[in-house]
């Protein structure tokens, strides 16, 4: 609209009516144009932005009702005020049903048309504000989904509570969050959701796997170092705290952090001041800590493996994600999501999955949770060769169930380390020694599996 003035088009076949109405509308400081023929009015609409159309019902060439239909189809944001010198209520009702926002009967006073225009103008403003908010929300939702990497799938009440708590925590940008749950249940997804729904969303999200960093490099990775501060320090390096300034650090597998580093992490969280290796100066950084673990931290505190004071700093808000076996209603929508995703990635038609196959999956315990379900769907997708997915395509190896039949276990078989080693060997064999797949079967991370392979001196190189 030129000069931000509302533009009004009058379509009436009475020249005197048009001239009088034009003069009055312009006195209201609006732009106005009048046409006597529908063809001219429709041509004008093609090349000019119009906010309100004042439309007579009785016209040459075509009726006002026909013009209204064309306008509502081609210009859905244009609002229409109908006017007529005839008292045909059926036509009036039809016009309102087709989307006219107001109706006036000739002759009408200037005050009547003024009020009708004002009502329509306020409606237009409100409608445009609503569309702007909806567009912004839609863009935010798309960006949030993009950053989180894939949709949060699940209809169960327990998962909805997780989402609601995550969104609530996101609003408080300085509150630290501890996410607990088994491996593969989506702890990093929830962490990303919290970050990208928070005021920190425009700054870095720094994921750190605490079990994947060699102990000798932990302090350097977190705090950074100055050039020459130790052998191999050939340049200044920023630590995670600096990289996450005004953003979020996600500490995955926080339970694997060495006790010595925990004390330094506690001081950093409390003071927000960092001292780099080889540098006496302290630097102030602003960050939020989101941590996650699949271990029982309370037990670790009781066994002096985790500092109680650090736990209190990390779990201002604690979010527990239930395992997939406790929310089986989420399995069907997850299956549908992964099938759609895989079909798109492989450029293949989407296969159907039988009810019996879904039922079989819902009976499974899923030690690897959602990550394992995705792997099972992908394997079934390949085995099916384009046919429907049936129970036989899902080869389920529930190691947990095989070892938990306590009535069949004698005391001599309760050696935990021996059974852990055996389970690792079984998982490696069934996954054809693919470490990631074996880790998924066992419900642990690949790094955790690597540590256990080293611990039990399992030789996988010569196989």
C-alpha positions as CSV (number, residue, x, y, z in Angstrom):
1,X,0.0,0.0,0.0
2,X,1.5,3.4,-1.0
3,X,2.3,5.5,2.1
4,X,0.8,2.7,4.2
5,X,-2.7,4.0,3.4
6,X,-5.5,1.6,3.0
7,X,-6.5,1.2,-0.7
8,X,-10.3,0.8,-1.4
9,X,-11.9,-0.2,-4.7
10,X,-15.5,0.6,-5.5
11,X,-17.4,-1.4,-8.1
12,X,-20.8,0.1,-8.8
13,X,-22.6,0.9,-12.1
14,X,-24.0,4.3,-10.8
15,X,-21.5,7.1,-11.6
16,X,-23.1,9.5,-9.1
17,X,-22.9,7.0,-6.3
18,X,-19.2,6.3,-7.1
19,X,-18.3,10.0,-7.2
20,X,-19.9,10.8,-3.8
21,X,-18.4,7.7,-2.2
22,X,-14.9,8.4,-3.6
23,X,-15.0,12.0,-2.2
24,X,-16.0,10.7,1.3
25,X,-13.5,7.9,1.4
26,X,-10.6,10.2,0.4
27,X,-11.8,12.6,3.2
28,X,-11.0,9.7,5.6
29,X,-7.4,9.8,4.3
30,X,-7.7,6.5,2.4
31,X,-6.9,5.8,-1.2
32,X,-9.9,5.1,-3.4
33,X,-10.6,4.0,-7.0
34,X,-14.0,3.5,-8.6
35,X,-15.0,1.2,-11.6
36,X,-18.4,0.7,-13.2
37,X,-17.7,-2.6,-15.0
38,X,-16.6,-5.9,-13.4
39,X,-14.1,-6.5,-16.2
40,X,-12.4,-3.2,-15.4
41,X,-12.4,-3.8,-11.7
42,X,-10.9,-7.3,-12.1
43,X,-8.2,-5.9,-14.4
44,X,-7.4,-3.2,-11.8
45,X,-7.0,-5.9,-9.1
46,X,-4.4,-7.7,-11.2
47,X,-1.9,-4.8,-11.1
48,X,-2.9,-2.9,-7.9
49,X,-2.9,-3.9,-4.2
50,X,-6.4,-3.5,-2.8
51,X,-7.5,-4.0,0.9
52,X,-11.2,-3.5,0.7
53,X,-13.7,-3.9,-2.2
54,X,-17.0,-2.2,-2.0
55,X,-19.2,-4.3,-4.3
56,X,-22.7,-3.8,-5.7
57,X,-24.8,-6.9,-6.1
58,X,-26.6,-5.7,-9.3
59,X,-24.0,-5.1,-12.1
60,X,-23.7,-5.4,-15.9
61,X,-21.5,-8.2,-17.4
62,X,-21.9,-10.4,-14.3
63,X,-23.5,-10.3,-10.9
64,X,-21.8,-9.1,-7.8
65,X,-22.0,-12.7,-6.5
66,X,-20.0,-13.9,-9.4
67,X,-17.4,-11.1,-8.9
68,X,-17.3,-12.1,-5.2
69,X,-16.5,-15.7,-6.1
70,X,-13.7,-14.7,-8.4
71,X,-12.3,-12.3,-5.8
72,X,-12.4,-14.8,-2.9
73,X,-10.6,-17.4,-5.1
74,X,-7.9,-15.2,-6.6
75,X,-7.4,-12.6,-3.8
76,X,-8.2,-14.4,-0.5
77,X,-6.7,-11.5,1.6
78,X,-9.1,-9.0,0.1
79,X,-12.1,-8.1,2.2
80,X,-15.5,-7.3,0.6
81,X,-18.3,-5.0,1.7
82,X,-21.5,-5.8,-0.3
83,X,-24.0,-3.0,-1.1
84,X,-27.4,-3.2,-2.8
85,X,-30.5,-1.2,-3.5
86,X,-32.7,-4.2,-3.4
87,X,-33.9,-6.2,-0.4
88,X,-33.1,-9.7,-1.6
89,X,-32.2,-11.4,1.7
90,X,-31.3,-14.7,0.0
91,X,-28.7,-13.0,-2.1
92,X,-27.4,-11.2,1.0
93,X,-27.1,-14.5,2.9
94,X,-25.3,-16.1,0.0
95,X,-22.8,-13.2,-0.2
96,X,-22.0,-13.5,3.5
97,X,-21.6,-17.3,3.2
98,X,-19.2,-16.8,0.3
99,X,-17.0,-14.6,2.5
100,X,-18.3,-11.0,2.3
101,X,-17.4,-9.4,5.6
102,X,-20.2,-6.8,5.8
103,X,-23.4,-5.7,4.0
104,X,-25.1,-2.3,3.6
105,X,-28.4,-1.5,1.9
106,X,-28.8,1.6,-0.2
107,X,-29.3,4.4,0.5
108,X,-27.0,4.5,3.5
109,X,-25.5,7.3,5.5
110,X,-21.8,8.3,5.4
111,X,-21.6,7.2,9.0
112,X,-22.8,3.7,8.0
113,X,-20.1,3.2,5.4
114,X,-17.5,4.8,7.7
115,X,-18.3,2.3,10.4
116,X,-18.3,-0.6,7.9
117,X,-14.8,0.5,6.6
118,X,-13.5,0.9,10.2
119,X,-14.8,-2.6,11.2
120,X,-13.2,-4.1,8.2
121,X,-9.9,-2.2,8.7
122,X,-9.6,-3.4,12.3
123,X,-10.3,-7.0,11.1
124,X,-7.6,-6.7,8.5
125,X,-5.1,-5.5,11.0
126,X,-5.9,-8.2,13.4
127,X,-5.8,-10.9,10.7
128,X,-2.4,-9.7,9.4
129,X,-0.9,-9.6,12.9
130,X,-2.1,-13.2,13.4
131,X,-0.7,-14.4,10.1
132,X,2.7,-12.7,11.0
133,X,2.8,-14.5,14.3
134,X,1.8,-17.8,12.6
135,X,4.6,-17.3,10.0
136,X,7.2,-16.5,12.7
137,X,6.1,-19.6,14.7
138,X,6.2,-21.8,11.6
139,X,9.7,-20.6,10.8
140,X,10.8,-21.1,14.4
141,X,9.3,-24.6,14.4
142,X,11.0,-25.5,11.1
143,X,14.3,-24.1,12.3
144,X,14.0,-25.9,15.6
145,X,13.3,-29.2,13.8
146,X,16.2,-28.6,11.5
147,X,18.6,-27.9,14.4
148,X,17.3,-30.8,16.5
149,X,18.0,-32.9,13.4
150,X,14.9,-34.9,13.3
151,X,11.3,-34.7,14.6
152,X,10.5,-35.7,18.1
153,X,8.2,-38.6,17.6
154,X,5.9,-40.0,20.2
155,X,2.4,-39.7,21.6
156,X,2.8,-41.3,25.0
157,X,1.9,-39.2,28.0
158,X,5.4,-39.8,29.5
159,X,7.1,-38.5,26.4
160,X,4.8,-35.5,26.3
161,X,5.8,-34.7,29.9
162,X,9.5,-34.9,28.8
163,X,8.8,-32.4,26.0
164,X,6.9,-30.0,28.3
165,X,9.6,-30.1,30.9
166,X,12.3,-29.5,28.3
167,X,10.5,-26.5,26.9
168,X,9.9,-25.1,30.4
169,X,13.6,-25.5,31.2
170,X,14.6,-23.8,27.9
171,X,13.1,-20.5,29.1
172,X,15.5,-20.3,32.0
173,X,18.8,-19.8,30.1
174,X,21.1,-20.1,33.1
175,X,19.5,-23.2,34.7
176,X,21.6,-26.4,34.3
177,X,19.8,-29.5,33.2
178,X,20.6,-33.2,33.8
179,X,19.0,-35.7,31.4
180,X,18.9,-39.3,32.4
181,X,17.9,-42.4,30.5
182,X,19.2,-45.5,28.9
183,X,21.5,-45.4,25.8
184,X,19.7,-44.7,22.6
185,X,16.6,-43.1,24.1
186,X,17.3,-39.6,22.7
187,X,19.1,-37.6,25.4
188,X,21.0,-35.5,22.9
189,X,17.8,-34.7,21.0
190,X,16.2,-33.3,24.2
191,X,19.4,-31.4,24.9
192,X,19.3,-29.8,21.5
193,X,15.6,-29.0,21.9
194,X,16.3,-27.2,25.1
195,X,19.2,-25.2,23.5
196,X,17.4,-24.2,20.3
197,X,14.1,-23.3,22.1
198,X,16.1,-21.1,24.6
199,X,17.4,-17.5,24.4
200,X,20.8,-19.0,23.7
201,X,19.7,-20.5,20.4
202,X,21.6,-18.1,18.2
203,X,24.9,-19.2,19.8
204,X,26.9,-22.5,19.8
205,X,25.6,-25.8,21.0
206,X,28.8,-27.8,21.9
207,X,28.3,-31.5,22.4
208,X,31.1,-33.2,24.3
209,X,31.3,-37.0,24.8
210,X,33.1,-37.3,28.2
211,X,34.0,-40.9,27.6
212,X,35.6,-40.3,24.2
213,X,38.3,-37.8,25.2
214,X,41.6,-39.3,26.4
215,X,42.2,-38.4,30.1
216,X,45.5,-36.8,29.2
217,X,43.6,-34.3,26.9
218,X,40.5,-33.7,29.0
219,X,41.7,-30.5,30.7
220,X,43.0,-29.0,27.5
221,X,39.8,-29.8,25.6
222,X,37.6,-28.2,28.2
223,X,39.7,-25.2,29.2
224,X,41.9,-24.6,26.2
225,X,45.7,-24.0,26.2
226,X,48.3,-21.5,25.1
227,X,50.9,-22.3,22.5
228,X,53.9,-24.0,23.9
229,X,52.3,-24.9,27.2
230,X,53.0,-28.6,26.7
231,X,54.6,-30.9,24.1
232,X,52.4,-30.8,21.0
233,X,50.8,-27.4,21.8
234,X,51.8,-25.9,18.6
235,X,49.1,-23.2,18.6
236,X,46.6,-21.5,21.0
237,X,43.5,-23.6,21.3
238,X,40.0,-22.6,22.5
239,X,38.4,-25.0,25.0
240,X,34.7,-26.0,25.1
241,X,33.8,-23.3,27.6
242,X,35.1,-20.6,25.3
243,X,33.5,-22.1,22.2
244,X,30.2,-22.2,24.1
245,X,30.3,-18.6,25.3
246,X,26.7,-17.4,25.5
247,X,25.6,-20.8,24.3
248,X,25.3,-24.4,25.7
249,X,27.7,-27.2,26.5
250,X,26.2,-30.6,26.3
251,X,28.2,-33.1,28.5
252,X,27.2,-36.6,27.3
253,X,28.1,-39.6,29.5
254,X,28.9,-37.2,32.4
255,X,29.3,-40.3,34.6
256,X,32.5,-41.2,32.8
257,X,34.3,-37.9,33.7
258,X,37.3,-38.5,35.9
259,X,36.9,-37.4,39.5
260,X,39.9,-35.1,39.2
261,X,38.3,-33.1,36.4
262,X,35.0,-33.0,38.2
263,X,36.5,-30.5,40.8
264,X,37.7,-28.2,38.1
265,X,34.4,-28.4,36.3
266,X,32.6,-27.5,39.5
267,X,34.7,-24.4,40.0
268,X,34.1,-23.4,36.3
269,X,30.4,-23.7,36.7
270,X,30.3,-21.7,39.9
271,X,32.5,-18.8,38.9
272,X,32.1,-18.9,35.1
273,X,35.8,-18.1,35.0
274,X,38.3,-20.2,33.1
275,X,42.1,-20.4,33.2
276,X,43.7,-21.9,30.1
277,X,46.7,-24.3,30.4
278,X,49.9,-22.2,30.3
279,X,48.0,-18.9,31.0
280,X,47.8,-17.2,34.3
281,X,44.9,-14.9,33.2
282,X,41.3,-15.8,34.0
283,X,38.6,-15.5,31.3
284,X,34.9,-15.0,32.0
285,X,32.5,-17.0,29.8
286,X,28.7,-17.3,29.9
287,X,27.4,-20.8,29.3
288,X,24.7,-23.2,30.3
289,X,25.5,-26.9,31.1
290,X,23.2,-29.7,29.9
291,X,24.5,-33.0,31.0
292,X,23.4,-36.6,30.3
293,X,24.1,-40.0,31.6
294,X,22.7,-43.6,31.3
295,X,24.2,-44.4,34.7
296,X,22.7,-44.1,38.2
297,X,24.5,-41.0,39.5
298,X,23.2,-41.4,43.0
299,X,24.9,-44.8,43.2
300,X,28.1,-43.3,41.8
301,X,28.0,-40.6,44.5
302,X,27.5,-43.2,47.2
303,X,30.6,-45.1,45.8
304,X,32.7,-41.9,45.7
305,X,32.8,-42.0,41.9
306,X,30.9,-38.7,41.4
307,X,31.0,-35.5,43.5
308,X,27.8,-34.7,45.3
309,X,28.4,-30.9,45.1
310,X,28.8,-31.2,41.3
311,X,25.6,-33.2,41.0
312,X,23.7,-30.5,42.8
313,X,25.1,-27.9,40.4
314,X,24.2,-30.0,37.3
315,X,20.7,-31.1,38.1
316,X,18.9,-27.8,38.8
317,X,16.3,-29.5,36.5
318,X,16.4,-33.2,36.0
319,X,14.6,-34.8,33.0
320,X,14.3,-38.6,32.8
321,X,13.5,-40.1,29.5
322,X,11.6,-43.5,29.9
323,X,13.0,-46.4,27.9
324,X,11.1,-47.3,24.7
325,X,9.8,-50.6,26.3
326,X,7.8,-48.4,28.8
327,X,6.1,-46.4,26.1
328,X,5.1,-48.9,23.4
329,X,2.5,-46.5,22.1
330,X,5.4,-44.5,20.6
331,X,6.6,-47.5,18.6
332,X,4.1,-47.3,15.6
333,X,4.7,-43.6,14.9
334,X,8.4,-44.1,15.2
335,X,8.2,-47.0,12.7
336,X,6.2,-44.9,10.3
337,X,8.7,-42.0,10.6
338,X,11.8,-44.2,10.0
339,X,10.1,-46.0,7.1
340,X,9.3,-42.7,5.4
341,X,12.8,-41.4,6.1
342,X,14.5,-44.5,4.7
343,X,12.3,-44.6,1.6
344,X,13.2,-41.0,0.9
345,X,16.9,-41.6,1.4
346,X,17.0,-44.7,-0.8
347,X,14.6,-43.2,-3.4
348,X,12.3,-46.3,-3.1
349,X,8.6,-46.7,-2.7
350,X,7.4,-46.7,0.9
351,X,6.7,-50.3,2.0
352,X,3.8,-51.2,4.3
353,X,4.4,-53.0,7.6
354,X,2.0,-55.7,8.8
355,X,0.2,-55.5,12.1
356,X,1.9,-58.7,13.2
357,X,5.3,-57.1,12.6
358,X,4.3,-54.1,14.7
359,X,3.0,-56.4,17.4
360,X,6.3,-58.3,17.4
361,X,8.3,-55.1,17.8
362,X,6.0,-53.9,20.6
363,X,6.8,-57.2,22.5
364,X,10.5,-56.6,22.2
365,X,12.4,-55.0,25.1
366,X,14.7,-52.7,23.0
367,X,17.8,-52.5,25.1
368,X,19.1,-50.1,22.5
369,X,15.9,-48.0,22.5
370,X,15.0,-45.7,19.6
371,X,18.5,-46.0,18.0
372,X,18.1,-49.8,17.9
373,X,14.6,-49.5,16.5
374,X,15.9,-47.4,13.6
375,X,18.6,-50.0,12.9
376,X,16.0,-52.8,12.9
377,X,13.8,-50.9,10.5
378,X,16.7,-50.3,8.2
379,X,17.8,-53.9,8.2
380,X,14.2,-55.1,7.6
381,X,13.9,-52.5,4.8
382,X,16.9,-54.1,3.1
383,X,15.7,-57.7,3.7
384,X,12.2,-57.1,2.4
385,X,13.5,-56.2,-1.1
386,X,10.6,-53.8,-1.6
387,X,7.9,-56.1,-0.3
388,X,5.8,-55.5,2.9
389,X,7.7,-55.6,6.2
390,X,6.7,-58.8,8.0
391,X,7.8,-60.4,11.3
392,X,10.4,-62.5,9.7
393,X,12.3,-59.4,8.5
394,X,12.9,-58.4,12.2
395,X,15.7,-60.5,13.7
396,X,15.4,-59.7,17.4
397,X,18.3,-60.6,19.7
398,X,17.2,-59.6,23.1
399,X,20.3,-60.4,25.1
400,X,18.8,-58.9,28.3
401,X,15.9,-61.3,28.2
402,X,18.2,-64.3,27.6
403,X,20.3,-63.5,30.7
404,X,17.5,-62.4,33.1
405,X,15.6,-65.7,33.7
406,X,16.7,-65.8,37.3
407,X,15.0,-69.0,38.1
408,X,17.4,-70.8,35.8
409,X,20.6,-69.1,37.0
410,X,22.7,-70.8,39.7
411,X,25.1,-68.9,42.1
412,X,28.2,-70.1,40.2
413,X,27.0,-68.2,37.1
414,X,26.7,-64.9,38.9
415,X,30.2,-63.6,38.0
416,X,29.3,-60.2,36.5
417,X,32.5,-59.6,34.7
418,X,32.5,-63.0,33.1
419,X,29.0,-62.6,31.8
420,X,29.7,-59.0,30.6
421,X,32.6,-60.4,28.5
422,X,30.4,-63.2,27.1
423,X,27.7,-60.7,26.2
424,X,30.2,-58.5,24.4
425,X,31.5,-61.5,22.5
426,X,27.9,-62.6,21.5
427,X,27.0,-59.1,20.4
428,X,30.2,-58.8,18.3
429,X,29.6,-62.1,16.6
430,X,25.9,-61.3,15.8
431,X,26.9,-57.9,14.4
432,X,29.7,-59.4,12.4
433,X,32.2,-57.4,14.5
434,X,30.7,-54.1,13.6
435,X,31.4,-52.2,16.8
436,X,28.6,-49.6,16.4
437,X,26.0,-52.3,15.8
438,X,27.3,-54.4,18.7
439,X,27.1,-51.4,21.0
440,X,23.5,-50.8,19.9
441,X,22.6,-54.5,20.7
442,X,24.1,-54.0,24.1
443,X,22.4,-50.7,24.8
444,X,25.7,-48.8,25.3
445,X,27.7,-46.2,23.4
446,X,30.4,-47.3,20.9
447,X,33.1,-45.6,23.1
448,X,31.8,-47.5,26.2
449,X,32.1,-50.8,24.2
450,X,35.6,-49.9,23.1
451,X,36.6,-49.4,26.8
452,X,35.2,-52.8,27.7
453,X,36.9,-54.5,24.8
454,X,40.2,-53.1,26.0
455,X,39.3,-54.0,29.7
456,X,38.6,-57.6,28.9
457,X,41.5,-57.8,26.3
458,X,39.1,-59.0,23.5
459,X,41.1,-59.4,20.3
460,X,39.0,-58.1,17.3
461,X,41.8,-57.4,14.9
462,X,42.6,-60.9,13.9
463,X,39.0,-61.9,13.2
